[in-house]
Amino acid sequence: MKILAIFILLMSSAQAKTLKVGSKNFTESYILAEIVAQIAESVGEADVERRFGLGGTGITFQALTKGEIHLYPEYTGTISESILKDSSLKDYKRLNEKLANQNLTMSESLGFNNTYALAIKDSLLRELNLSKLSQLNTHNNIPAAFSHEFMKRGDGLVKLQRHYGFKLKDVKAMEHSLAYQALEDGKVDLVEVYSTDAKIEKYKLIILEDDLNFFPAYLSVLLANSNLKEEFPQTWQVLESRLVGKIDNKTMTKLNALVELDGLSFSQAARFFLEGKQIQKNLLPAWNWDRIILRTKEHLKLVILSLVMAIFIGLPLGIIASQNKFIGQFLLSLNGVIQTIPSLALLCLLIPFFGIGPKPAIIALFLYALLPIVRGTHAGLVSIDIKLKESAQLMGLSKFQRLRFVLLPLASPSIMSGIKTSAIINVGTATLAAFIGAGGLGQIIVTGLALNDQDMILQGAIPAGALALVVHAGFELLDKLFVPVALRRN
């Protein structure tokens, strides 16, 4: 019996549960998620998996409802306005009651209110005598830049303009971190900010007074699956005891500044909060090659798997398309329509069916890779001289033999060109997979965008570009294997 008990104990420890912590793709969310992850690791109740940088609210919330993550940092204003779509929900009890209908729960406030605000440079304040949002009625030609999410959400730009009765004439949509750079470069004068944003001080910004009280409170909370309390009771209890009411606005602004201004990593900023002592700035070399190699391997996996699938499906479809004009036009048109769907939109559409991570990313890349392969195969086969086709038939070859030994070799330059195009396109498109937790070189780029760190962005962009060149060179060599000598281009 003792042996059996030991065996059961070993089996249960070997099958330890995994707590999946998510975050959105901006600095504060990364830091809070890392704090949660480090606390959970210290409890030891479960292994911890970090799924950070999952894009905006829509993607991250879908990941939560699909069970791809167990919890992530969120804000009460976002929950009421964007998730539950009921601006009347203000207090903790009513919010939790509504969330319970979706098998979700949230913690009480972590202690700070990170509300939205609009800000201008202090020099513009003196020049225009602009200090309140209501004064934008007389300054509606001011160039502005807002994040895509702010422009579309229920408590964002559209309702703000309606509430105050003004209409900005010059508005650009861009990533939040890039809006600051545009402000610094003098391209825009008005941006949306978060009240705990360290960049407010860095760029000498003045927050315009919300004199008609439009923006709701954005109290920080942990949004989680309802079963989290049962699955990881000790972890949830410790998270609440160590975080609820423990982070005020000043502390959160300081943590953001440690990362964005002082150059600490998210992990170091989290340790600073948890351990309460100053941590030395990250001394890793400017280019973290271990991280680049890891992300490159993930990137290659996404590209190779999706390309292999596209070749096995695309070649037969191209052959079928070449045999019948009507079917051919239908297949080419269908693949063309898929190609026009924006990458992020397609990734979001796949999340309800396949969750987050590599699976939906590979499927999306597979769909994008189909068109060049189908079109290349179709074009190669239909362009073969009719006399060559007739000669093959007169030789007494079967239909399969004509295809295998005559038609496909003659069409091989066009087929290989289509495959090469698909491979190179997928190398670039795969960077967007980071927004759904699929990793790859895009993960480095997304983190760099969140921090407005040009060097980190280059650490993802340059290897991705180099990988595309390697893929191109590789297919040039493959041409020598699969394309007959007489058909090769010199």
Steps between C-alpha positions, in 0.01 A plus 500: 500500500788736578647436156162575341466823698849611395419413137179706510686791659768489231239482224308797638815709530604403148164619371511840670239744379604800296378852574495704179548873556421736213559866426421760238774659292586813700752558777270515801320180407833319452622616844181408686485160330863435591426592864211251497723233344778548755257486793341183359845342461586585860181326620604182319148369450540481121744542217467845343479565128538858378287595200582867474442762232174359363394816320201710606197431716315295236773239451596478868140468617429228242805313626356518851151381405647214293706382797831575326597715800370494857530870582643832387512862627201709394320822593143553620430764235605261224292219651183709514543688171674256266432153641156519662400803289302657782635836615259504796700226672722684745526317832692182572198288599296567184800448274574163658136393473502569126838330456370192681254449213804441277675277756741779587599681816721790596700602802442821689703798384877470522497859620554735206277669245656505153239700318522630146587864439599724209829685520700766314858625532548770764623745234166472320313575822652848510467556126131406469386563857354148489448323832154336485340245269202730441738757345566261211178642351706801393816300422355212299764529227776387737680192355440194719612137519309231689531124536276281285325370812427849639346606170255209499417419862177607668672748730737622231526776243156474337302535823749753638439730203125452529510569875696824460346606169819536296636320193875475452592553134850349489514160672747218436472144631821329615654287774493682834880501539544638147261786578749626758775491240279692257440757775873531566568542126241779475271300270206520744410716799230297679515140625313276739690400814453282805516684831778273634708530182867578564526668161283791620798636692755390240335695217394794723131448434205685651178305557190685384240526775196276449271787601179325388592172675498268200761238589390232750726361771751241381577320822759228453380144567586141416244350261485122528306184420249417774656157559837655582407523868425127509795389283760718669344610832826572679643697207185714468497567874863612499449714190212683667683546829818632334348712224151628587534861612880477500589693180413870496535735202842622610634144534367390161642809330836422663491139373418620149788748517744230611432315175438781251750757627760309702523195274412226750331186371141414593634227727733742680223758550276227645776393740551861603135518604493161673836523677496872571863565412674670211613263227798565277423578139505203265863435406424264212660596168294731278418207271371199694607219267349222712160664466549565128596137435201372700256729319655416162438129565137576586473714187641226278257249648203722409628561147606142420186327632265742324699480176507119496122493552453758223715299256311175565163673457592771250662276237193272457272805497716661230487180293120482537472870409694439179265219389175697508465870422195557724647314798832674439348848517303406811809368684717795399228749599444329836870505581517860385223598743685330787813693405316832542396432862726708730740276691396606850132470409552144377694409814218638717240307299688175561534544879143381585567175312867430575584714803829689513854385440665333198194310372290797373817672379602197290148472355497872409844476339388188312201687357718793392754264341240326282441767234855530360535119489159437342548785252857395418397139439197602294698753293782253437269224379269709280794675332650174365493487121208290376737318261705370792184376670391322182845345453485353850158356425616348169783325683234290671560638850215477749348819642700461823822427308451809282452709812791346693763475226407779256261768625628555857868517393408752228297703753766473773650852454159658561420259786832565675453874455161479674639294788793739539262799509284329765802422716633856493156651566452266796832603654368856519140421591608263779622800703133585568451161667649652816170682558331166573778348708662293224850635564748549220707806417183709516506453878819708518354763266175527699689543828719764336190685380354494852820654636562725197843334495644529148791268578267223616279544194808456281590182693181350358482677164857442381499121565160480329640679196811282504281191525308610190831532311609154617166353388539668160854363461384155610232488234749614237696183586184287497429626149810310389354179643141525378514711184638331186826654377348614170225692682716683754545874470861604460 
